[in-house]
Amino acid sequence: MRRHWRQDIELNSQAAHLNDQLPPRILSMLSTKGKAIYFPNEGILAQSAAARGCRINGTIGIALDESGEPLHLSGLNDMVGLAPGEAFPYTSSYGKPALRDRWLEMLLEKNPSLEGLSLSRPVVTNALTHGLSVTASLFGDAGDRLIMPDRFWGNYALVFNHGFGVRLQTYSTFHGAGFHVDGLRNALGMGPPGKRLVLLNFPNNPTGYTCTEREADQIVEVLVASADQGCDLVVIVDDAYFGLVYEPGILKESIFARLAAAHPGLLAVKVDGATKEDFAWGYRVGFITFGYGGADQNSLDVLADKAAGTVRGSISNASHLSQSLILSAYNAPDYPGWKARTSQVLRTRYETVRHILNSHPEYAKSFTPEPFNSGYFLCVRPVGVRPEQVRQILVEDFDTGVITVGDLIRIAYSSVACKHLPTLFENLHAAIGHLQDSQVDDLSSP
């Protein structure tokens, strides 16, 4: 028997079966699409699974050669360096099983506080943007609010607002030199109890800020208090830049580790991947992992099923080749050394930027840095001039590129060699000074 959540989305019996296995509060967090989605365990996939191992198998939707290996262009295989079966066939919409298990193992290694907690098995996505889109589909209905700091990655607007009609509600990112915890508290308190979508991104893009250990405790307290008051919270943790932290006292583990079992009315959704963590931007390998207070493994499996169904209904599955390559890297004995040496490059650039700013107090006349301590970026606020004017002059007169983000200028020191960083800030200071002088000249003209 089939039911309807709304007229234009029919609820398949497989989706209804999944929904019946979720606690009421978790079920209420799902969007209309989230309630209706399921991973199809009947039909073609079930018939193909039943035929697996048959001597003659005419169910597989790829081409095989006469020996049963994936048919492929020999030139392409020469470029790959993997067995054809690790590169050319489709893989599961859930992701390559060995990679899912390895990523979960690595999550526990990087976040010891997760040990012993019930988590879903990660589902592989086509990197983080796709992971966010899958999350938006599962939990975001048109008109829902997504609460997040006002310094945010612009693509959130495309994913959540333009893609699913979710309204972005922001609060001031900073209060003084730290994260504006009360801004989050006030935003959560607006409106009657009900579903709230919350997004946390540390290290933050564009500011390059990660909350301190104390701020993390306060954020968790605020969220748990909101759940206690009857709000059903979906807390999306965008961990794109996870691990790139450079100062003592700031949060080293993902804030997901503090949220994954914090409250039965708080569903934590971790969206992460190899993209920035392992400097594999073009591989497009990401993951979604779920956790909530009092979770049983069956309900977590249901959420993974719905995530995998959303993947299947959008891209079918993420690249098998990319998954095989990144898994080979994770299993390599030299992987920790590769990671440490590469991460040190960014730490050195961060330390160079800090040294430059500390060594040039005169720069305060032209710009003020926003708080930053991690990630790829820092933002500065130009004094008395418009950021877009500065950006244009830097490109045209100083052969230097930066990004404007509202009233700020974002500098990606991640992409600038250390030897060029002093010149970058000299150019920034000079460009702003030129504009300031022009404004003075304009005011003094008769």
C-alpha positions in Angstrom: 0.0 0.0 0.0 1.2 3.5 -0.8 0.7 6.7 1.1 1.3 10.3 0.1 3.3 12.9 2.0 2.1 15.5 -0.5 0.2 15.3 -3.8 3.2 15.4 -6.2 5.5 13.0 -4.3 4.3 9.4 -4.0 5.6 7.5 -1.0 6.9 4.1 -2.2 6.4 1.2 0.2 10.1 0.9 0.6 10.3 4.5 1.8 7.4 4.0 4.2 9.2 0.9 5.6 12.4 3.0 6.2 10.4 5.8 7.8 8.7 3.4 10.2 12.1 2.5 11.6 13.0 6.1 12.6 12.3 7.7 15.9 9.5 10.3 15.6 11.9 13.3 16.2 14.4 12.1 13.6 11.6 11.4 11.1 10.2 14.9 11.6 13.5 16.4 10.6 13.4 14.9 7.2 12.1 17.0 4.3 9.3 15.9 2.1 11.9 14.5 -0.3 13.8 13.0 2.6 10.7 11.1 3.7 10.0 9.9 0.2 13.5 8.7 -0.7 14.7 5.2 -0.4 17.4 3.0 -1.7 15.8 0.6 -4.2 16.3 -2.9 -2.9 13.8 -4.3 -5.3 13.8 -4.3 -9.1 17.0 -4.2 -11.2 19.5 -3.9 -8.3 17.9 -6.8 -6.4 17.8 -9.0 -9.6 21.4 -8.2 -10.3 22.4 -9.0 -6.8 20.6 -12.4 -7.0 22.5 -13.2 -10.2 25.9 -12.3 -8.7 28.2 -15.4 -9.0 26.2 -17.0 -11.8 28.4 -18.5 -14.5 26.4 -16.7 -17.2 25.2 -13.3 -16.0 23.3 -11.0 -18.3 22.3 -8.5 -15.7 25.3 -6.2 -15.4 24.9 -2.9 -17.1 28.5 -2.6 -18.3 30.5 -4.4 -21.0 32.9 -7.3 -20.2 35.6 -8.8 -22.4 35.7 -12.5 -23.3 37.5 -13.3 -20.0 34.9 -11.5 -17.9 37.1 -8.5 -17.1 35.7 -4.9 -17.7 36.0 -4.0 -21.4 38.2 -0.9 -21.6 40.5 1.1 -23.8 44.0 -0.2 -23.2 45.4 3.3 -23.4 43.2 4.5 -20.6 44.2 1.5 -18.4 47.9 2.3 -19.0 47.3 5.8 -17.5 45.5 4.5 -14.4 47.9 1.9 -13.0 45.1 -0.1 -11.3 43.5 -3.4 -12.0 40.6 -2.8 -14.5 38.1 -3.9 -11.9 39.2 -1.1 -9.6 38.7 1.6 -12.1 36.2 1.0 -14.9 33.0 -0.6 -13.4 30.4 1.2 -11.5 30.6 1.0 -7.8 27.8 1.1 -5.2 25.8 4.2 -4.7 26.8 3.9 -1.0 30.4 4.0 -2.1 33.2 1.5 -2.3 32.7 -0.7 0.9 36.4 -0.8 1.8 36.7 3.0 1.5 33.6 3.6 3.7 35.1 1.4 6.4 38.6 3.0 6.1 37.1 6.5 6.4 35.1 5.5 9.5 38.3 4.1 11.0 40.1 7.3 10.2 37.3 9.4 11.7 37.8 7.6 15.0 41.6 8.0 14.8 41.3 11.8 14.1 38.4 12.3 16.6 39.1 10.0 19.7 35.9 11.4 21.4 33.8 9.4 18.9 35.1 6.1 20.2 32.2 4.0 21.5 29.5 6.2 19.9 26.9 4.9 17.4 27.6 6.4 14.0 26.3 5.6 10.5 28.7 4.0 8.1 29.8 6.9 5.9 28.2 7.2 2.4 30.4 8.4 -0.4 29.5 11.5 -2.3 31.0 13.4 -5.2 32.9 15.6 -2.8 31.5 18.1 -0.3 29.3 20.2 -2.6 27.4 17.1 -3.6 27.4 16.0 0.0 25.8 19.3 1.1 23.3 18.9 -1.8 22.4 15.4 -0.6 21.9 16.8 2.9 19.8 19.7 1.7 17.6 17.2 -0.2 17.1 15.0 2.8 16.3 17.7 5.4 15.5 21.0 3.6 12.0 22.0 2.5 11.2 25.3 0.8 10.8 27.9 3.5 12.9 26.1 6.2 15.6 28.2 7.8 19.3 27.4 7.7 21.0 29.2 10.6 24.7 30.0 10.1 27.3 32.8 10.6 27.2 35.7 8.2 30.7 34.9 6.9 29.9 31.9 4.8 30.9 30.1 1.6 28.8 31.6 -1.2 27.9 28.2 -2.7 25.6 27.6 0.3 23.2 30.0 -1.3 23.2 28.0 -4.5 22.9 24.6 -2.8 20.4 25.3 -0.1 18.4 28.4 -1.3 18.4 28.1 -5.1 18.5 24.3 -5.1 15.8 23.6 -2.4 14.2 26.9 -1.4 15.8 26.9 2.1 16.1 30.4 3.6 19.5 31.5 4.8 19.3 33.1 8.3 22.7 34.6 9.4 24.1 36.0 12.6 27.3 37.9 13.2 30.2 35.5 13.0 32.4 37.3 15.5 31.9 39.1 18.8 35.2 40.9 19.5 38.0 38.4 18.7 35.9 35.3 19.1 33.0 33.3 17.8 29.6 35.0 18.4 28.0 32.2 20.5 25.1 34.5 21.6 24.4 35.3 18.0 23.7 31.5 17.4 21.7 31.4 20.6 19.5 34.3 19.5 19.0 32.9 16.0 17.9 29.6 17.4 15.4 31.2 19.7 13.5 33.0 16.9 10.1 31.5 16.1 8.1 28.7 17.7 9.6 25.3 18.5 10.1 23.1 15.5 12.7 22.0 13.0 15.9 24.1 12.7 18.7 23.6 10.3 22.1 24.8 11.6 25.3 24.9 9.7 28.8 25.0 11.3 32.0 25.3 9.2 35.4 25.1 11.0 37.9 26.1 9.8 35.6 28.7 8.3 35.6 29.7 4.7 36.1 32.7 4.1 37.6 33.8 7.5 40.0 30.9 8.3 38.7 30.8 11.9 38.1 27.7 14.1 36.4 28.1 17.5 38.3 27.6 20.7 37.8 24.6 22.9 35.7 26.8 25.2 33.6 28.2 22.4 33.0 24.6 21.2 31.6 23.7 24.6 29.4 26.8 24.5 28.1 26.1 21.1 27.2 22.5 22.2 25.5 23.9 25.3 23.4 26.3 23.2 22.3 23.6 20.7 21.5 21.1 23.4 19.4 23.7 25.3 17.5 24.4 22.1 16.8 20.7 21.6 15.7 20.5 25.3 13.2 23.3 24.6 11.5 21.3 21.8 13.4 22.3 18.7 14.4 19.4 16.4 17.9 20.3 15.2 19.7 19.1 12.1 23.2 20.4 12.6 25.3 20.2 9.4 29.0 20.1 10.1 30.9 21.2 7.0 34.4 19.8 7.7 36.0 20.7 4.3 39.2 22.1 5.9 39.3 19.7 8.9 42.7 19.2 10.5 44.3 22.4 9.2 44.7 24.1 12.6 47.7 26.1 13.6 47.3 27.5 17.1 47.0 26.0 20.6 43.7 26.2 22.4 41.5 25.9 19.3 39.3 22.9 18.5 41.4 20.0 17.1 38.6 17.5 16.7 35.6 18.1 14.6 32.7 19.7 16.6 30.7 16.7 15.2 32.5 14.6 17.8 30.7 16.7 20.5 27.4 16.6 18.8 27.1 13.1 17.5 25.5 11.8 20.7 24.6 15.1 22.4 20.8 14.8 22.4 18.0 12.7 20.9 16.6 15.8 19.2 19.9 16.8 17.6 20.9 15.0 14.5 24.5 15.7 13.6 25.4 15.4 9.9 29.1 15.4 9.1 30.0 16.3 5.5 33.7 15.9 4.8 36.1 14.3 2.4 39.5 14.0 0.7 39.2 17.3 -1.2 41.1 19.6 1.2 42.0 17.2 3.9 44.2 15.2 1.6 44.8 17.8 -1.1 42.9 15.8 -3.7 40.5 18.5 -5.0 39.9 17.0 -8.4 39.3 13.5 -7.1 35.9 14.6 -5.8 35.6 12.1 -3.0 33.4 13.1 0.0 31.4 11.5 2.7 28.2 11.9 4.8 28.1 10.5 8.3 25.2 10.7 10.8 24.9 10.6 14.6 22.4 11.6 17.3 21.8 11.0 21.0 20.5 7.5 21.8 20.8 6.3 18.2 20.5 2.6 17.4 22.4 1.2 14.5 19.3 0.3 12.6 18.0 3.9 12.4 21.5 5.1 11.4 21.5 2.5 8.6 18.1 3.9 7.5 19.6 7.4 7.2 22.5 6.0 5.2 20.0 4.2 3.0 18.2 7.4 2.3 21.5 9.2 1.6 22.6 6.5 -0.8 19.1 6.6 -2.5 19.6 10.4 -3.0 23.1 9.7 -4.5 21.6 7.1 -6.8 18.8 9.5 -7.8 21.2 12.3 -8.7 24.6 10.9 -10.0 24.1 7.1 -9.5 27.5 6.8 -7.8 30.7 8.7 -7.2 33.8 7.9 -9.3 35.1 4.4 -8.8 38.5 5.3 -10.0 38.8 8.2 -7.5 37.7 6.0 -4.7 40.2 3.3 -5.5 43.0 5.8 -5.8 42.3 7.5 -2.5 41.8 4.2 -0.7 45.2 3.0 -2.0 46.7 6.2 -0.6 45.0 5.7 2.8 46.3 2.1 3.0 49.9 3.1 2.0 52.5 2.9 4.8 53.9 6.3 3.8 50.5 8.0 3.9 51.0 9.7 7.4 54.3 11.1 6.2 52.9 12.4 2.9 50.1 14.1 4.9 52.4 15.6 7.5 54.8 17.1 4.9 52.1 18.5 2.7 50.2 20.0 5.7 53.4 21.6 6.9 53.5 23.8 3.7 50.2 25.5 4.8 51.3 25.8 8.4 54.5 27.6 7.2 52.5 30.0 5.1 50.1 30.7 8.0 53.1 31.4 10.3 54.6 33.6 7.6 51.4 35.7 7.3 51.4 36.0 11.1 55.0 37.2 11.1 54.3 39.7 8.3 51.3 41.2 10.1 53.2 41.4 13.5 56.2 43.0 11.8 54.3 45.8 10.0 52.2 47.8 12.5 51.8 50.4 9.7 49.4 48.1 7.9 46.8 49.0 10.5 46.3 52.3 8.7 45.1 50.4 5.6 43.4 47.2 6.8 42.3 45.3 9.8 42.5 41.5 9.8 39.5 39.5 11.0 40.2 36.7 13.5 41.9 33.7 11.8 43.8 30.7 13.1 43.4 27.8 10.7 42.4 26.6 7.2 43.3 28.3 3.9 42.3 31.9 4.3 42.2 35.1 6.2 40.0 38.2 5.6 40.9 41.8 6.1 38.7 44.9 6.4 40.0 47.8 4.4 40.0 51.2 6.1 37.9 53.8 4.5 37.7 52.3 1.0 35.5 49.8 -0.8 36.9 46.3 -1.1 35.9 46.0 -4.8 37.9 49.1 -5.6 40.9 47.6 -3.9 40.5 44.3 -5.8 40.4 46.1 -9.1 43.5 48.2 -8.4 45.4 45.1 -7.2 44.7 43.3 -10.5 45.3 46.2 -12.8 48.3 48.0 -11.1 49.9 45.4 -8.9 49.5 42.1 -10.7 47.9 40.7 -7.6 44.5 38.8 -7.2 42.3 38.6 -4.1 38.6 37.9 -3.6 36.0 40.4 -2.2 33.4 39.0 0.2 30.9 41.7 1.1 32.8 44.3 3.1 35.9 42.1 3.4 38.9 41.0 1.2 39.7 37.3 1.3 43.3 36.3 0.9 44.0 32.6 0.1 47.5 32.2 1.4 47.1 28.5 0.6 47.8 29.3 -3.0 50.6 31.9 -2.6 54.3 30.8 -2.2 55.9 32.0 1.0 58.4 34.1 -1.0 55.5 36.1 -2.5 53.5 36.7 0.7 55.4 39.8 1.8 54.8 41.4 -1.6 51.1 40.5 -1.5 50.6 42.4 1.7 52.9 45.3 0.6 50.7 45.6 -2.5 47.5 45.5 -0.5 48.8 48.2 1.8 49.9 50.3 -1.2 46.6 49.9 -3.1 44.5 50.9 -0.1 46.8 53.8 0.6 46.4 55.0 -3.0 42.6 54.9 -2.7 42.7 56.7 0.6 45.0 59.4 -0.8 42.6 59.8 -3.8 39.7 60.4 -1.5 41.6 63.0 0.4 42.5 64.7 -2.9 38.9 64.7 -4.0 37.8 66.3 -0.7 40.4 69.0 -0.9 39.7 69.9 -4.5 37.8 73.3 -5.0 
